[in-house]
Amino acid sequence: MVALQQVAVIATVLMVFVPLQVCGQVIYKVPCDHTTPSCECPLQFENGTGIEVCEFELELSLRHTFTRYTVNTTTNTIAEGGQLWIIDPDTGEFVPHADGNTCENCTEPFAVDGYTYKTFIATNGRIPSPTLIVNYDQIVSVNVYNDLHDDVVSIHWHGLDQRKTNFMDGVEHITQCGATPQTSFRYIFEAKNTGTFWYHSHTGAQRTDGLFGSLIIKESPALIARAKNQTGVGDFEDQPESHTLSLMDWQLKPSIELFSELVSGIRFYDTNQVPTRSDIRYVSTTSQDGGSVGPVSFWSGIINGNGRHESVNYTQSRLSIFTVLPDKQYRFRLVGAQGLFAYRVSIAGHKLKVFAMDGTLVKPREVDFIIIHAGERYDFLLNTNKTEDEIGNGLFPIWGRTLETSIPDAHIVEAILHYDTTPEPDSTEYEDIFNAYSTTSESCTIDNSCETDYVATTCTPDYTCSALNCPFKNYPSTFNIDCIHVNQLELLFPLEESELPDVEVDDPVILNFAFGGSGAAASINARTFVSPSSPLAVLNNSGLADIEGKEFCANLNVSSECDNTNPVRPGCMCTHVQNIPYNRSIQMVFSAIGPDLDPGEAANFFRASHPIHLHGHQFHVVDIQFGEYDDNGLLIKGNDAFDCGGTTVCTNPSWAEGRDYSIGKSGKISATAPRKDTVFLSGGGYVVVYFKSDNPGFWFLHCHIEVHQLEGMAIIINEAEDQQFAAPSGMDVCGNFSWSLEEFYEALDATPGSRLTEEEEEEDDDDDDDDDIDRLALG
């Protein structure tokens, strides 16, 4: 097990005394253990020496809510056994469940939602995983130790381009072997992207069982100064360790169990016993346009690992509290770590000035609500109140509300904005804070559900609110909310013309996300994704050719292939790969439509929405379109901009005659078209994005709703295969993997197209012993 205390002591000494150098690089070992919810690598040591490499140690283990584990104070390792602690319903304090139990050197007894007693995946003994904070242009080295006993693991660094290091992207079966139990895997990459990112497991359903954390890469001081000057927003405080909010939907059951219920014929019953004849099968909830929201029932929501299950009184919960000073401006960061449900986020008594999306700065846009879907990130500036009347008791609710309207009340996740003019509240005060701003609206939606949060007291016919990133074209008029879509925002700094894709392309890549065929399986272009038997990014050319011939989907351009069939048949359940050439302008279209069938038959195609994430790129979002709605705002038909290819499923979609986005346009796309790596695809609609294929590698593209991706709504983008870089030695074998800084810099200097053939590898085998000695000598 990792001796985290030793790491912390070394780092503390280094900050004060002599910087550590390895391979000529100045290294800082970041203190990061069970006591540190955020772990930050500074720009420099106290003596002014700049820090070039930030080293983190992350240990993964299974822990239990409401349980305190003994910590060895010498090694700072955490024992396996623990003590049950509960929250006193009167005082709100943690107390031992058994009389006489004490715990002097123990971990926190994470309550999470205050109710659910379950196992979670802990990182360094915590949930969620710690927020990692580094600076632009530093090298990030993260050693992940897997102590999960019976499960492999891989960690994806969501939103990072990983240029020349595709093999560090952290996707099991695609870019690496999963780290097996009792082994470690060292990720090394450059912090070239800046802004708000996150990291999470890309193995099975581990993410929604706790394996996720925020990743902040601070912009250079010069860039922030330029941004403040250009926007006119003035000065602001940027404290990511204190003002980063990661949102999650927390479930009663292990995520993999929910997944198995969803994809089996059993489906979901909201009971822990064998369903009886009187039990009613759960019916998916819907949003105001009739789109599907919750295929399983919402259990509870958490922000930074804290929340409240609806059956628990406030006193027995723990909520995350974010402290500010009056009359200041702060940068807040939202991270959408959810497995399924989107949240509409607002802060009582405050506006949210959107400042960045998915790590990219945009021209500030003030809104009342930000709707955040799984995988997305939004930064906003918050102007704190000035006068005593505005500040009041200094306590304001932070809400994240699900988009369900087919039930009497949507579900919420809660946190608190706290002004330091008053003491930080304890849990006995929570209820009064939220009751002061909660009321029931007299205006109900088309499904007879009512708004019961801050919307009722803020959005009125006299004041129309605004919401960014609606999953439908508009809200009904009763909501008094106008929708702003992400393609309506603009980059803060326009790109140079040489960086922009051409608007006209030869071969658009059109990907249709649907539950198609007689089995209604999750698919893209009627193919259900199956992971390859070996990770593609670490194979030589011969190994890759072998898998391509045996496992890749065939006949992708044949419209009759996989049409009118159950997609689970072998030919349509395969490793789906889309090849794109090097250094081209790529128009990629995400759609959620289906053939022109009767509304009942076509429901699977256009009622489901999907947050789409592309690894390895930040694409420009140039157009967002929606399906057809009736007079009540209900979605009744998918957009007709495409020919599906197939007759019952979209097997080979293409633009319909005269509908291509590029028609009537020429030259480059707009220099201010916003950039994202995750974009929401509305049911029945489509999204048009552009990027340049300048980042060779195997990049995963998938729906970020976890159960959809696991079921097969995914594809691999094989970008510039002839320009791809060889993986480090040893990555082709599952088990422990580590590599040195010297090897990392060699990888950055490698020649494009350096993937080895088997023959070249055999010629290099004789040099392996000498190479090993060299690596040891170099540290």
N, C-alpha and C positions, 0 to 999 in steps of 0.2 A: 504494500500500500504506500501511497505517496506521503512523504513526511512534509506536510504543508508548512508546519511551523518552522522547519529549517529553511524553507524557501523565504518565508517572511523575515526571518532574522537576517539572512544574507542580504536581502533587498534593503532592509533598514540600514545596515552597515554601509552598503554601497552608496546610498544617498548622501551619507555624511562624509565618507572617506574616499577610497580609491575605486574608480569605475573598473568593472571587469571587462577585459577584452578577449575575444575569441576570434581567430582568423582576421585580426585587425579591426573587428567591429566592437563598438561599445555596447554592452548588453546590460539590461536591467531586468532582474528577476522580480516580477510583480507580486507583491503580497496578495494572496487570494486563498481564503479558507472559509470555514463555516461561519465566521464572524463578519465577513465582508460581502454585503449584497452587491457592491460594485468594486471593481478592481481596475485601477488606473495606472497607466504608464505615462510618466511626465515627459515633457520635451527635453529636459536636461537635469543633470545632477546639481546639487547646491553649489558645487565649485564651478558651474558654468559649462561643463562638458556636455555636449549634446548626446542624447540617447538614440542609438541607431536601431537596436534590436530589443523588442519587448517579449519576454518569455513568460508564458502562463502555464500552470499545471492545473488540469481539471480531472477530478476523480469522480467516476460515475458509480452509483450504488443504489440499492433499493432501500427505501426508508418508509416509515409509516406516519401518517398524520397523527397529531396529538401525542407524540412520543418524543421523549428526550433521551438522547444517547450520550453515554459517558465519553469524554474526550481525554486521551492520554496527553497530559500537559507537557511531557518531554518531547514526544514526536508529533503531537497534534493530530494523531490518527483517531478515528472514531470507531468505537466498539460496535459489534453487531447487535448486542442486546440493549434493550431500552426500558424505560418506565412510562406508563400511561399517565398523562396529565390532562385535566379537563378545565374548562372555564367556569368559574363560579357564577351562577346565574344572577346573583345579587351585586357582587362587586366587580365582575368582569375580569378578575385576575385569574391567572393560571394557578391551579392547585393540584397536588398529586392525587391521583385516583385512589390510591391506597394510603391509609393513615401511616404516618411515620416515614414515608419515602422522602428522601432529600436528594438533591442533585446539584453539587457545588460546581463541578466542571462538566457542563453538559451543553448539548446543542439546544437550539430553540425547539419548542414543541409545536411545529407549524400547524395551525388550525385550518388554514386554507379557507374553506367556506364556512367554518364554524360548526359544521354538522357531519360531514362525510368522513367516515373512518375507513381509510383505504391506503394501499401501497402506492407510492409514487417513485419516480426516478429522481434522485437527488444528485446535484453536482456540487462537489465539496460540501456535502451535507445540507444543501439548501434547495428550496424551490421558490421561484424559478432559478435557473442557472444564473450565476452572477453577471451583471452588466460589465462587459469588457470595454475599456476606454483607451484608445491610442490616438496618435497624431498622424497627420498626413505624411507620407513618405517614410514612415518607420517600417521596419520588417517585423512581422508578427509571427511568433513561434508558439504553438499551442500543443502541449503534450497531453493527450487524452488517455487516461487509464481506465479500462473497462473492468469494473468489479460487479457486474450485473449477474454473475454466476452462470446463467444459462442462455444468454442472448448476445448476439454480435451487435455492433454499433458503428455508425458513421455520422460525421458532423458536417452539415452543409453551412457555408458562410453566405447567407442569403443576401444577394444584391451585389456581390463583388465580382468583377470581371474575370479575375484569375488569369490575366494575360500571361501566356507562356507556362502557366501552371494549372492547366485543365485538370490534371491528376490530383490537385488539392481541393477540388470543388466539393468533395465529401458526399458522393452519392453511391451507396453500395450497389454493386453489380454493374455500374456504368463507369465510374472513375476510380474505384478502389475496391478491394476486398474489405468487408466489414471487420473491425477489430474484434477478435474472439475474446471470450471471457479470460480474465487474468493476463491480458496483453495490453500493450499501449500502441498508439499511433500518433506520430508527430506531424502536425500540419505546419508548413511554413509558407507565407505569402506576403506580398507587398501591400501596404495600405495606400493604394493609389486612388481608389474611390474615396470620397469624403461624404459625411453626413450620417444619417441614421440607418443602421442595418440591424440584422439579428442573425443568430445562429441556432440551429436546431437539428435534431436527429433526422436523418433521411433513411432510417431503417424501420420498416413496419409502422406501427402506430405509436412509437415511443414519444413523439413530440407532444401529443395531447395527454400523455401521462407524466409530463413535467420536464422533459428534456428540451428546453428552449431558454434563450437568454438574449438580451439586447447587445448589440455591438455598435459602438460609437467611434467614428473616425473623425476627429476634429479637423476642421478646415485650418489652413494656415492663417495666422493673424492678418497677413496682407489681404487675403481673399475676403475675410470677414469685414475688414475696414472698407474695402471696396464695395461690398454689399450694402453696408450701412449707408455709405455715401450715395450710392446709386438709387436706393429705394426711398431715402428720406425717412426711414423708420426711426432713426435716432439710435442711441445706444441701447443695448440690452444685455442682460445677464444670461450666460450660457453655462448651466450647471447640470450636465447630463447625469451625474451621480445622484442628483436630487429630483430632477424634473423629467425623467423618462418613465412612460407608462406602457407596460406590456399587458395587453388584454387577452384573456383566454376564456373559453367556455369549458367548464369543469364538469366531468360526468361521474355518476355513481359507479359505473362498472368500468373495468379496464377497457381501453379504447379498442383493442383487438377483438374483445368479446362483442362490443357493439357492431363492429365491422362484420363479424361473422353472422350476426343476426340480420343485418341489412341485406347481405348478398345471398343469404339462404332463402328457402321458401318460407321459413318461419316468420320472417320480418320481426317487428318490434311490438312487444307487449310491455306496458308500463307496470311491471310487477316483478318481484324477486322470487316468486313461486311459479310452479308449473301452471300455465294459464288454464283456467276452468272455462266451462261453456259460458259463464256469465261475464268473463273478462272480455273487454272490447279491445280489438287490435288498435294500436295507436294510429291516428290519422295525421298525416303530415300537415304542419301549419303552413299558412300562406301569407304573403305580403298583400298590400292593398291592391296590387294589380293581378292578384291570383297566382303569382309565381310561387314556386315551392321554396320554403324557408327551412323548416325543421323536419327531416325524415325520422329523427328520434327526438324525444322530448328534451327541452332545455332543463338542465339540472340546476346549475348555478354558474355565476360569472365571477371571475377574479381579476384584479389589477395588481400586478407585481406580487402575485401569490396570495393576495388577501381578498376576501369578499364575504358575502353573507347568503347562505341558503335561505329561501323564502320561509321555511318552517322554523327558523331560528330567530329569536329576538335580537335586537341590535347589541344588547349587553354581552351576549355570548358570541360575538363575532370579532374579527379584527379587520379593519379597513386601512388601506394605504392612505397616508396623509402627506400632502405636498405643501411645504411652507414657503411663504413669500413675504416681502416687505411692502408697505404701502408706497404708492406713487413711483413705481418702477416698471420696467418692461423685461419680461423673461421669455426665454426660448423653452418651449415644452416639446416633447417628442412622443408621438404615439406609435406603438408597434403592434400590428395586428397578428398576434400569435394564435388566433382561434383555429380550432379544428373544423368548425362548421358555421356558426352563427356570426353574422355581421352585427356591428354595434353602431348606433347613431349617438355620437359623443357630444356632450355639451357641459358647460360649467355655469351654474346659476349666477346671474348678475354680471357676466363677463362675455365679451366677444372673443372669437378666435381668429387671429390674422394668419392665414395659411402662408407659410414661408418656404416650405420645401416639400417635395413628394419623392419618396423612395430614394432619398439621398441627394436629389437635385434641387438647387435653389430656384424658386419661381418668383415672379412679381407678386408682392403681397396681395392677398385677397381676403377681406374680412367677411366672416360667415358666423352664423349662430350654431351650426352643427357640422360636424365632419362624420361622414359615414365611412367606416373603415372595415374592409373585408380581409379575409385571411391572407397573410403575406405582405400586405401593404404597410407603408409607413408615412406618416404626415408630421411635419414640424409646424408649429404655430407660435406666434408671438402673443403673449398675454400682457395687456396693460392692467396693472393692479389699481384698485380704487384709491382715491386721494382723501376725501373728507370723512369725518367720523360717521356722518349719516350713510354714506356709501359703504363704508366698511362694516358698520353695525357691530355684531359680535365677532366679526372676523372669521366666520366659518361658512363655507359655501359648498353645496353638494356638487360632486362631479358624477355625471350619469353616463352610462353607455346602455342604450336601449335597443333590444332586438327589433327587427322589422316585422314581426308577426302582427297581423290584424284579424286573423280568423279565430282568435281566442279573446275572451273578455279583457285580459290585460297582457300586454307584452311583458317580457322579462327584462330585468335590469341588472347591471353591474354597477357597483358604487365605490366611490372614494371621496376624499375631502380636500378642498383647498383651504389652507389655514394661514391667516395673517398672524405674524408673530407679535402683534399688539395684544394678543390674548394667549393664555397657556394652551398648549396642544391638548385637544380633547381626549378623554378616555372613552371606552365603549359605552359607559352609562349615559353619555351625552349624544351619542350618534342619532338616536331616534328623533330628538328634538331638532337637530340640524336638518334632517330630511323632511320632517313634517312641516317645517316652516316654509318650504318651497313646493310641496306636493299638493295637488288638488285634482279633481276630476272634471274633465271638460264636458260641456253640454253638447258638443259637436262630436258625432260618432262617424265612423267610416262606413263604407258601403257594406261591410260585413258585420255591422252592428257592434263593433268593438270600439272602446273609448280610450282616449289618451288620458293617462293618469300621472304624467310627470310634468316637468317644467314647461312643456309645450303649451299647456292649457293657459298658463299665466303670462306667457310671453308673446306667442304668435296669435294675433287677432286680426280681424278685418282691417283694423286701423294700423297694424304693424305686421307686415309680411316678413317672416323669417327667411333665411337662406340656408340651404344645406348643400355641401359639396359632396359629389360622388354618389348621387342617387342611383339605385339599381334599376330604375324605370325612368321613363321620360319626364313625368311630372307627378307631384302629389295631388290628390283630390283637393278641390278648393276649400273643403272643410278644415284642412290642416293649416291653411295659411302659411305654406312653406313653398318657396321657389327653389327649383333644382338648378345647381351649377354642375356641369360635367367636366371631368378632368381635362378634356381636350380644349376647353375654353380658357384654361390658364396658360401662361407664357413663361418661358425660361427667363430668368433674371438677366443672364448674360447670353446674348445671341451667339450662335456658333459661327465659326468661319465657314465660308462657302466650301472650302476643301473638305470640311468635316461632314458635310450634309449629303444624304443619299439623293440620287436622282428620283424625281417623282414618277417618271415613266420607266417601267421595267419590262423585261421580256417574258418572265415566267413568275407571276404572283404565286405565293404559297398560301393556299386557302385550307384552313383546318376547321372542321366542323365538330363541335363537342356535343355529344348526345347520348341518350340512353336508347339505343336502337336495336332493331331486330326482335325476333320473337322472345328472346331472353331478356330484353331491355338492359343489356349490359353496358356499362360505362365504356365509351369508345371515342376515338377521333377518326373521322372518315371511315366509320364502321369497323375499325380494327381495335381490338382490346389488347392493351399493352401487356407483354410478358417480359420480365427482365432477362437479359442474356445470361448464359451460364457462366461467363467470365467477364470481368470488367473491361470494357472496350478500350479505355484510355491507357491501359497498361500492356495491351497485347502488341506483339510485333505484327508485321504485315501478313505473315502466313497464318497466324492464329486468328487474326481478324477476318481473313478471307474464309477460313473454315467455318466460323460462326455465321458469317453473312450467308453462306450457302445453305446452312442447316436451320437457322433460327429467325432470320429477318423476314418480315412480311414481303410477299411477292405480289406482282401484278398490281401495283398501287395505282396505275393509270388506266386499269381496265374497269370500266364502270359497273360491269355485271358481277365483278368479284365481290363477294360478301353481301350481295344484294338479296333481299327477301330470304335471309337465313338467320339462324341463331348465331350471333357472333362468337359463341363459345366453341364452335367447331375449330379444329386445329388450324385451318388455313386463315382464319380471321382472328385467332388468338396467338399473337406472335410478337417478336421484337420489332416495333414500328420505328423505322428510321427514315428521316427526310434528309437527303443530301443537298447541300448548297455549295456553290463554288466560291473560291477565294476572291476577296476584294471586289464584290459586286454590290450594287444597291438592291436591297431585298424589301419587297412589299409583302408583308405577312398579314393575313386576315384571319381573325378568330370569329367564328359564327356559332350560333346555337339555334339552328333552324331544322327543318325537315322537308320532305317532299310535300306536295300539295294534296294532302289526305283530308278525310273528314276530320272535324275538330277533335272528336273523341279519340280517333286512331292516332292523331298527331300530337296528343298532349305530352308524350314523353319528350318530344323534340324541343318544344319552345317554352315549357313551363319551368325548366331548371336553368339556373344561372351559375356562373363559374368565375372565380378569380383566377386568372391565367398568369403563370409565372414562367419566364424564360431565364434559364441560367446563362451566365456569361455575357449578358448584354443589358444595356439600358436602351430601349427602343423609343422612338418618337411616336406619340399617340396623335394621329392627325384627324381621325374621324371616329365618332361613336353614333351608331344608329340603333333604333329600337324596332320592336314588332308593331303589329296593328292592334289598337285598343278600341273598345266600344265606347259609347257615350258615358259610361260609368267608370271608365278608366281600367276596365278589365282587359287583360291580354287575350286576344282571340285568335291571333294568327302570327306566324313568323314572318319576318321580312322577306320580300320576294326578289332580293337583289342577286340571287344565285340560282344556277342550275345544279341540282344535286348530283347528277350522274346516275345514281340508282333510282329505282322506282318506289322503294319502301324505306330506304335509308340513304343518307348522303355518303356515297362511297368515293366519289371523285368530284368534289364541288368545283365550280368555276363561276366567274362573273357572268350574270345574265347579259344579254345583248344590250349594250349602251349603258351598263351600270358600273363599269370599272371606275374606281375612285380617280384614276389618273386622267380620265377623259377630259379634254379641254384644259389640261394643265401641262406645263412644260418646265424645264429647268430643274431646280432643286426644290425640296420641300421647304417650308417656312423655317427660317433660322431661329425662331422662338418656339417652335412646336415642342410641347413639354415632353420630358423623358421619364420613363418609368421602367421597372423590371417586372411589375405585377399590375395587371389591369383587370377591371371587372367587366365581364361579358354578360350582358343582360339576356335573359331568356327571350328568344324570338328575335334577337338583334345581332349586331356584329360590330367589331372594332377593327380599324385599319391602323397598322403600325409599320414603321420603316426603320431599318438599321443597315449599316454597312457590314459586310461579312469579312471583318478584319481581325477576327479572334479565333484562330483555328482550334478545334477541339470537339469533343462529344458533349453537347449541352442538352440537359434534360428540359423539356417543356411540358407542363402539366397543370391540371386544375389543382389549386392549393387547398381545396376542401379535402381533408385527409382521406375520408372514405372513398371519394371519387377517384383520387389518385391511386389508392391501393387497389381499387377494383379494375383499373386499367385505363383511365382517362389521361393518357400520357403518350409522349413521343420523344425520340432522340433526334436532335438536330446535329447531323454530322457535317460540321463546317470545315471546309477547306482541308479535306483529308490528306492531300499531297503536301500540305504545309504544317501538319501537326508535329508536336514535339514529343520526343521519347520520355517516358516516365523514369524516375530514378531507379537505380538498381535495387532490387529487393521487393518492389511493390507488386510483382507478379506472383508473390507467395503470400498466402494468408497467414496472419500471426503478427508478432511484433514487427513494427516498422518504425525506423528512425533514420534520419539523414542529417548530415552536417550542414552548417552554413556554407562551407566551401562547395558542397555538392549543389546547394540551392543556387549559388551564384553561377556555377557552371551551367545549370539549367536555364537561367536567364540569358546566358550568352550563347546558348545552343543555336545551331542553324535550323531554320524552318525546314520541316520535312525530315527530321532526324529520327523518325521511328525506324527501328532496326528490323532487318529481316532475320530469319532464323540463322542463315548462313553467317551473317555479320556478327550475330551474338556468339556463335560457336568460335569464331576467330578471336572474339574478345575474351573468351573464357580463360585463356591462358594468362591474361593480365589481371584476373580478379584478385589473386593473392596480393600482388603488388599494390593494387588500388586500395585494398582493405588496410594495408599498412600505412599508405599515404593518408587515408581518412583518419586513422587513429592519431597519426602525428599532427594532423591539422586540428584536431579537437572536434 
